[in-house]
């Protein structure tokens, strides 16, 4: 709300004189400052409690923050994230198209895949791939009943790293299938029908008409899934994959600095998720062009507004027209 500063016209003023512009004065909100001070005080007290903890050894945090093993674990975490998301997105698009297919076999196979992989924990799936050699010592490709084909040891093909990638990627594909399906059905059906009337095949309609428009719906949840995948890679410890969480556990088992190493990897996870969040924002900004009158402000601009602006921008009020503006 704003208060309108106005007053009676000055004596002797001319009747046809244009009045001055209205001055909008913002209403003061003292309780905003009080609540801000209270929140900052609570946050400062919590931070002080952690920093001054009697048994906290901060020298371990500084020593291992950029340690070789931690850096190797961070790199492997990123590799797991990228690989698993690539599998999840590629397979998810295929499953979404199969789910929307008029072919009942394709639709039901896709539905069963999504039902199964969404209904079982990803930790169980990683553990399954890691222990597959117990029940299937050899895997191969060939013609049943013939000696033509390829066969190899399961342990040599499905290494601990591959077990983690399969578990994460195949599980992610089930979620990405639903995200892509939601994006596809958000596009107006008439556009696909018009494209098919012009002679385009179903695949061409999907590639050129539907998917480009569906990206506005697909990108935000896909970014969230990528950030979630970055943190879910910590479950690869069950397959003894030396990612970030596993490395921290190995180091803390030697020096008993459990909390200190958890702080170290938390800093790395926060740094990597922050970078992914910025990337997601610019992707959404890119695919949102044309659907909004103006693009949303950048993260730096938002930070500036949050830091220096404590109220909404004041409305611009045009002055009233002159009282005798009519023609004589």
C-alpha positions in Angstrom: 0.0 0.0 0.0 1.0 3.6 -0.5 0.0 6.8 1.1 -1.0 9.6 -1.4 0.5 13.0 -0.4 -1.9 15.7 -1.6 -3.1 19.0 -0.5 -5.5 21.9 -1.4 -4.5 23.9 -4.4 -2.4 27.0 -3.8 -4.3 30.3 -3.7 -4.2 32.2 -6.9 -3.5 29.2 -9.0 -4.7 29.3 -12.6 -7.8 27.1 -13.4 -6.2 25.6 -16.5 -2.8 24.8 -14.9 -1.8 21.1 -15.1 -1.5 19.7 -11.5 1.7 18.3 -10.2 2.5 14.6 -10.4 1.2 12.5 -7.5 3.9 11.6 -5.1 3.6 8.0 -3.9 5.1 7.5 -0.4 5.7 3.8 0.6 4.0 2.7 3.8 6.5 1.8 6.4 6.6 -1.8 7.7 8.6 -1.9 10.9 7.7 -5.5 11.6 9.5 -6.6 8.5 12.7 -5.3 10.1 11.9 -6.9 13.4 11.3 -10.3 11.9 14.5 -10.0 9.8 16.5 -9.2 12.9 15.0 -12.2 14.8 15.7 -14.6 11.9 19.3 -13.3 11.6 19.8 -13.7 15.3 18.6 -17.3 15.3 20.8 -18.1 12.3 23.8 -16.4 13.9 23.3 -18.4 17.1 23.0 -21.7 15.2 26.2 -20.9 13.2 28.0 -19.9 16.4 27.0 -23.2 18.1 28.4 -25.2 15.2 31.6 -23.2 14.8 32.4 -23.3 18.5 31.5 -27.0 19.1 34.0 -28.2 21.7 35.0 -31.4 19.8 34.9 -30.0 16.3 38.2 -30.3 14.5 38.1 -27.6 11.7 41.6 -28.3 10.7 40.4 -31.6 9.2 37.9 -29.7 7.1 40.5 -27.5 5.7 42.9 -30.4 5.1 40.5 -32.6 3.2 38.3 -30.0 1.4 40.6 -30.1 -1.6 42.3 -33.4 -0.8 43.2 -35.7 -3.7 40.8 -38.5 -2.7 37.9 -36.1 -2.2 38.5 -34.4 -5.6 38.6 -37.9 -7.3 35.3 -38.7 -5.5 33.7 -35.5 -6.7 34.8 -36.1 -10.3 33.4 -39.6 -10.2 30.2 -38.3 -8.7 29.8 -35.9 -11.6 30.5 -38.7 -14.1 27.9 -41.0 -12.5 25.4 -38.1 -12.6 25.9 -37.3 -16.3 26.0 -41.0 -17.4 22.9 -42.0 -15.4 20.9 -38.9 -16.5 21.9 -39.6 -20.2 20.6 -43.1 -19.9 17.5 -41.9 -18.0 16.6 -39.2 -20.5 17.2 -41.3 -23.6 15.3 -44.3 -22.4 12.7 -42.1 -20.8 11.8 -40.4 -24.1 11.5 -43.9 -25.7 9.3 -45.1 -22.9 7.1 -42.0 -23.1 6.5 -42.4 -26.8 5.8 -46.1 -26.3 3.3 -45.3 -23.5 1.4 -42.9 -25.8 1.6 -45.4 -28.8 -1.7 -46.7 -30.1 -0.1 -50.1 -30.2 -1.3 -51.9 -27.0 1.8 -54.1 -26.7 4.1 -51.1 -26.7 1.9 -49.2 -24.3 1.7 -52.0 -21.8 5.4 -52.8 -21.9 6.2 -49.2 -21.2 3.6 -49.1 -18.4 5.0 -52.3 -16.8 8.6 -50.9 -16.9 7.5 -47.6 -15.2 5.5 -49.5 -12.6 8.3 -51.9 -11.7 11.2 -49.4 -11.5 9.2 -46.7 -9.8 7.9 -49.3 -7.3 11.2 -50.7 -6.2 13.9 -48.7 -4.3 16.9 -47.5 -6.3 19.2 -48.9 -3.5 17.7 -52.4 -4.1 18.2 -52.0 -7.9 21.9 -51.1 -7.5 22.4 -54.0 -5.1 20.7 -56.3 -7.6 23.0 -55.4 -10.5 26.0 -55.6 -8.1 25.1 -59.2 -7.1 23.7 -60.4 -10.4 26.7 -62.8 -10.9 25.4 -64.9 -7.9 22.5 -66.2 -10.0 23.8 -65.5 -13.5 27.6 -66.3 -13.7 27.7 -65.7 -17.5 25.8 -63.4 -19.8 25.9 -63.3 -23.6 24.1 -62.7 -26.9 23.4 -65.5 -29.3 20.9 -67.9 -30.9 19.1 -70.2 -28.4 20.1 -73.8 -28.8 23.1 -73.0 -31.0 26.7 -72.3 -30.3 26.7 -69.0 -32.1 27.0 -65.8 -30.1 29.0 -64.0 -27.4 29.4 -65.0 -23.8 31.4 -63.4 -21.0 31.7 -63.5 -17.2 29.0 -61.4 -15.5 31.6 -59.9 -13.1 33.8 -58.8 -16.0 30.9 -57.1 -17.8 28.9 -55.6 -14.8 31.6 -54.0 -12.8 30.8 -52.1 -9.6 30.7 -48.9 -11.6 28.4 -50.4 -14.3 26.2 -51.8 -11.6 25.7 -48.3 -10.1 25.2 -46.8 -13.6 22.6 -49.4 -14.5 20.7 -49.0 -11.2 20.6 -45.2 -11.3 20.0 -44.9 -15.0 17.3 -47.5 -15.4 15.5 -46.2 -12.3 15.7 -42.6 -13.6 14.3 -43.6 -17.0 10.9 -44.5 -15.3 10.6 -41.0 -13.8 11.8 -39.3 -17.0 9.2 -41.2 -19.0 6.4 -39.7 -16.9 8.0 -36.2 -17.1 8.3 -36.5 -20.9 4.8 -37.9 -21.2 3.4 -34.9 -19.3 5.2 -32.5 -21.6 4.0 -34.3 -24.7 0.3 -34.3 -23.7 0.6 -30.6 -22.7 0.9 -29.7 -26.4 -2.4 -29.0 -28.1 -3.6 -32.1 -30.0 -4.7 -30.0 -32.9 -1.2 -29.1 -33.8 -0.2 -32.7 -34.3 -3.3 -33.4 -36.3 -2.6 -30.4 -38.6 1.0 -31.6 -39.1 -0.2 -35.1 -40.0 -2.7 -33.6 -42.4 0.2 -31.9 -44.2 1.8 -35.3 -44.7 4.2 -35.5 -41.9 4.8 -38.9 -40.3 4.3 -39.6 -36.6 8.0 -39.5 -35.9 8.4 -36.1 -37.8 5.5 -34.6 -35.8 7.1 -35.7 -32.6 10.6 -34.4 -33.5 9.6 -31.1 -35.1 6.3 -30.1 -33.6 5.6 -31.7 -30.2 8.9 -32.1 -28.4 10.2 -28.5 -29.1 7.1 -27.1 -27.4 7.0 -29.8 -24.7 10.5 -28.7 -23.6 9.0 -25.8 -21.6 7.2 -28.4 -19.4 10.0 -31.0 -19.4 13.0 -28.8 -18.5 12.0 -27.7 -14.9 11.4 -31.2 -13.5 14.3 -32.6 -15.5 16.6 -30.1 -13.8 15.2 -31.2 -10.4 15.8 -34.8 -11.3 19.4 -34.0 -12.3 20.0 -32.3 -8.9 18.4 -35.2 -7.2 20.5 -37.7 -9.2 23.7 -35.9 -8.1 22.8 -36.6 -4.4 21.4 -40.1 -5.2 24.8 -41.2 -6.5 25.8 -41.5 -2.8 23.9 -44.8 -2.8 26.6 -46.2 -5.0 28.5 -47.0 -1.8 26.7 -50.3 -1.7 28.5 -51.3 -4.9 31.9 -50.1 -3.4 32.1 -47.3 -6.1 34.6 -44.7 -4.8 32.4 -41.7 -5.3 32.3 -38.7 -2.9 30.4 -40.3 -0.1 32.4 -43.5 -0.2 35.7 -41.6 -0.2 34.6 -39.6 2.9 33.7 -42.8 4.6 37.0 -44.4 3.8 38.9 -41.4 5.2 36.8 -41.0 8.3 37.3 -44.7 9.1 41.0 -44.0 9.3 41.0 -40.7 11.3 37.6 -40.9 13.0 36.7 -37.4 11.8 33.2 -38.4 10.8 31.4 -35.1 11.1 34.3 -33.1 9.7 34.3 -35.3 6.5 30.5 -35.0 6.3 30.9 -31.2 6.3 33.6 -31.5 3.5 31.3 -33.5 1.2 28.3 -31.3 2.1 30.3 -28.3 0.8 31.0 -30.1 -2.4 27.4 -31.2 -2.9 26.2 -27.7 -2.3 28.7 -26.3 -4.8 27.8 -28.8 -7.5 24.0 -28.4 -7.0 24.4 -24.6 -7.1 26.1 -24.8 -10.5 23.4 -27.2 -11.8 20.7 -24.8 -10.5 22.2 -21.9 -12.4 22.4 -24.1 -15.5 18.7 -25.1 -15.1 17.7 -21.5 -14.8 19.3 -20.5 -18.1 17.8 -23.6 -19.9 14.4 -22.6 -18.6 15.0 -19.0 -19.7 16.1 -20.2 -23.2 13.1 -22.4 -23.8 10.7 -19.9 -22.2 11.3 -17.3 -24.9 8.1 -16.4 -26.7 5.8 -17.6 -23.9 6.5 -14.6 -21.7 6.4 -10.9 -22.4 9.8 -10.5 -20.8 12.5 -12.9 -19.6 12.9 -13.4 -15.8 15.8 -11.7 -14.1 19.1 -13.5 -13.8 20.2 -15.0 -10.5 22.6 -12.1 -9.9 19.8 -9.6 -10.5 17.5 -11.5 -8.1 20.3 -11.4 -5.5 20.6 -7.7 -6.0 16.9 -7.2 -5.5 16.8 -9.4 -2.4 19.7 -7.6 -0.9 18.8 -4.0 -1.6 15.0 -4.0 -2.0 12.6 -4.5 0.9 9.4 -3.6 -0.8 7.7 -4.0 -4.2 8.4 -1.4 -6.8 6.1 1.6 -6.4 3.4 2.0 -9.1 3.8 4.8 -11.6 0.8 7.1 -11.2 0.2 9.5 -14.1 -0.9 13.0 -13.2 -4.5 13.9 -13.8 -5.3 15.8 -17.0 -6.0 19.5 -16.9 -9.5 20.4 -15.9 -10.1 22.7 -18.9 -8.4 20.5 -21.5 -11.5 20.7 -23.8 -11.5 22.9 -26.9 -13.1 26.3 -26.8 
